[in-house]
Amino acid sequence: MQPTALFDAVWPVLVEVAPRVVRISALVGVGVFLANVAVGFGLVERIAHLSKYLTRPANLPDEVGAAIVTTAASTTAGYGMLADFRESGRLDDVETLVAVTMNTFFGFVQHIFTFYAPVLIPILGLEVGLLYVGARAAIAFGITVTGVLAGAVLLPREPASPAAEPRSNPTDARDGEGPERAPDGGSAGATETVRTAAEETWPKLRRIVPRLAFVYVLVTLLVRTQDLQSFTGAADPLTALLGLPGASLPVIAVFAFDTTAGAATIAPMIGSTFTPRTAVATMLLGGIVSFAVSTFKRSIPFQYGIWGPRFGSKVIAVNTALKIVFIAVALALLLV
């Protein structure tokens, strides 16, 4: 390929990917910074009072509660906090997978206010919209409860929370002394804590951002050159098996690539071609089919950027498997 042709092919991808990488990097940076600040100021202990009923039955350290609470406001920032805890050694791989699973419902909550309530419910109508959002909420809640139960079974119960232990700092280990704090805990100590948190955030971003950008560019190039819509053909035997109307297949094809467009496609057919239950089942089935596309386009770049390919693949596998299982249960309940 000639350099000019290569530039013409890559430049539009860079323009498309750059804002996304900047936004995600900023949110990851905020998450890591907040994790460092929360530990430095002792905020973990305060947040633990709110989340201990969730983290302690799962045998997780109290600071995981801070990441879970943050996920309700920003999934990316919450993941950034968990990545920081894992890299610092506060969480091992199994604990991190349990925490990521428990994050699911809290990540869903933010979408109620940003997408489901203002966008999807008005398109689908109150009855179908609430039924669909309720089904998705139940699926997310079931996954979170599964995470709690997995932690209770797989993780050893700690006699005391690691959050109570002083945080180790690579700088402290080299110099033999921690950041100087004001005797009264005043502004000097606060400023030093914030400065230290910022210093610890930058090296992690420097590792994450290049990996994130590379994978996003690679995936976007493949999406532009490959026909991913062929993945939706897998829905054909499923719709027949579930007894859904023939019109469900084109709805699933649209829904798999764009939720809003899929909702707009099925809305006029509710009441004639689709009942509320079969409409929701069709959209949930579109969600299953879309995993192949969304995993490739979004999950792999994001999770690999946060965790690296090896552990990121584990996170994707666990998330996808649990979503498919619980969506399948929801489909069975809807169509019984």
VENWO-V579848 format. One record per run of one state. SS is the DSSP state (alpha for helix, beta for strand, coil for the rest). FROM is the first residue (numbers start at 0). LEN is the number of residues. If there is no record, write none. Layout:
ss/from/len
SS/FROM/LEN
SS/FROM/LEN
This chain:
ss/from/len
coil/0/2
alpha/2/38
coil/40/2
alpha/42/13
coil/55/8
alpha/63/10
coil/73/1
alpha/74/13
coil/87/5
alpha/92/10
coil/102/1
alpha/103/21
coil/124/1
alpha/125/29
coil/154/7
alpha/161/3
coil/164/5
alpha/169/6
coil/175/11
alpha/186/39
coil/225/2
alpha/227/15
coil/242/5
alpha/247/10
coil/257/1
alpha/258/9
coil/267/2
beta/269/1
coil/270/3
beta/273/1
coil/274/1
alpha/275/32
coil/307/1
alpha/308/27
coil/335/1
